[in-house]
Amino acid sequence: MDLGLFLKSPEVVAAWFANLVFSTPFGMIILFVFALIANATLFLPIAVEPVVFLLGIIAPNIFMVFVLGIVTGTAAAVGEMSGYILGLLGIKTLHKMSKKRVDKIFELGERLAERGTWLIFVFAFTPLPFDLIGIAAGVIKYDPKKFFVAAWAGKVARYLVVAFIGYYGGIALITAMPWLKTLVGM
């Protein structure tokens, strides 16, 4: 493939990317690792949503949109366990954080003890700071299975919504503006 054409032609890039992600097992593995790392980095947000949205637009069918949401959500939930583990490591770790952030973690810990699974799901589904929930859950030694299941459900639901918005939004845009079809390689 001519590198110049690849760099100058958005439709070639879109087709190559769609082929990589949806036609090979390596694409989903790369996506899984990306989402895992993005969610394991504490206090350094890396946005996964734009990638999932764009992949939703170029998804070949609705089944792949489901796969996209489930793979990304599962990786995100696994990555979020890093905050939980950090909380389990104890108070020594918290001394390295600002007093305001530590107070927030303990406040969240108290709420988790009361509302647990529901609160974890809501924070996982929304763009609220989930790292603090993970740390708070670890500090209070919240049941790790319940934590993971709630985080998984919230993250999968979130990325399914983003992927479907991309998929149906892309169809609507392409229907409204047919010239976009060539741009996204359809």
N, C-alpha and C positions, 0 to 999 in steps of 0.2 A: 504494500500500500504506500502510495506517495505521501510522505509526511506533510508536504506543503498543502495538498488537497485536504488532508485530515485536519490541519490547523485552520484552514480558511472556510471549511464547509461545515456548518452546524448540523446539517442532516446526516453527514457521514459520522460525526462525533456521536450524535444521538443513536444512530443505528449500531455503532460499535459498542457503545455503553449498554444499550438494551440487550445486545447479543451476549456481552460479557455477563451481565447480571442474571438474565432470564434464561439463557441457553446453556450455561455451564454450571456445574456445582460450585466452581470456584467463586463465582459472582456472589452467591448467597453466603459463602464462607467469608469472603472479604467484607460483605455488608454486616455480617454477624460480628466480626472482629472490630470493625469500625464503631458499631453501636455499643459494643461492650466497653471499648476504651473510652468513648465519649461519655458514657455514664459512670465509669469507674473513676474518672478524674474529679476529685473533690474540689469544690469551689472554683473550678475553671470550666465554665460551660462551653461545650462544643455542641452546636446545633445539629441535631440529626433530622429534625423535621423538614428542612428544605430538601435534603437528599431523598427522603421518603416521598415527599410531595412530587418531586421531579420523576422519580421512579414510578410513581403512581400514574403520571401522565403517559409514560412510554410503556407501561405494562401491556403485554400482548393480550391478556384476557382477565376476567374477573377472578379466576382461581389464583392467578399470580399476584393479584392485589391482596388476597387473603394471606398467601405465603409471605409476601413482603411485610405485612403488618405483624404476623406471628413471629417471623424470624427476628425482626427488629425489636419487637416488644420483649421477646425472650432474652435476647442479648442485653437489652437495657436493664431488665430485672436482675440478671446475673451481675452486671456491672454495678448496680446499686448496692449489692451486698458489701461492697468495699466500705461504704459509710457505716453499715451495721457492724462490720468487723472493727473499724476504727473505734466505734463506741464501746465495743467489748474490751478493747485494749485498756480502757479505764481512764481514770482521772489524770494520770500523767500526761496523756495526749492532750487533754483539754487545757492544761496549763499553757500550752503553746498557742492557744487561741485567745482572741480578745475577750474581755469580761462580758461585753454585751452579747457576743455570740454564744458564750458558755451559758449565760442566763437564759437565752432563747432556747438552747438545747434542753435545759432542765425543765423549762416551761412546757416544751413540746413533749417531753417524757411524761409529765403529769397528765397531759391530754391523751397520750397514747394509752396510758394505764386505764383511762376511762373509756375511750372510744375506739381504740386499737385499729382493727382491720379496716373499718370504714374510713378513718382518717388517712391511713396509709394509701388506700385505693384512691382517694380524692387527690392527695398530693402527687401520686404517681401519674394520674390522668391529666392533671393541670400543669401549667408551667411554674407552679409554686416551688420553692427551694427544697427539693426532695432530699438532698444530702443531709440537711439538718434532721429530717425525720429518721433517716437511716442511723445517724449517730445517736439520736435520742433513743431509738429502739434498742440499740446495742447497749447503751448506758444502763437502761432499766432491765436489760436482759429479757426483752420481749421474745416470745417464742419465734425462733428463726424460720420455722416452716410457715407459720401464719404470716410473718413478715414477707417472706418470699412470694407466697401465693397472692397476697393482696397487691404487692408491688408488680408482680407478673400480670395480674388481671388489669390493673390500671395502665401499665405501659402498653400491653397488647391492645387494649381498647383505644388508647391514645393514637398509636401508630396505625391502627386500622382506620380510624377516622381520617387521619392525615392522608393515608394512601388512597382512600375512597374519594376524598375531596380532590386529590390530584387526578385520579382516574376519570371521574365524572366531570370535573371542571375542565380537564383537557379535552374531553369529548365535546363539551359545550363550546369551548373556545374554537376548536377545529371546525365545528359545524357553523359557527358564526363567522369565522375567518378561515376559509379553506386553504389559503396560502400558507397557514401555519403547518399544514400537513407535511409539506416538504421539509420544513424547519425541524420537526421532531422525527423525521425519518419514517413517516407512515405511508 
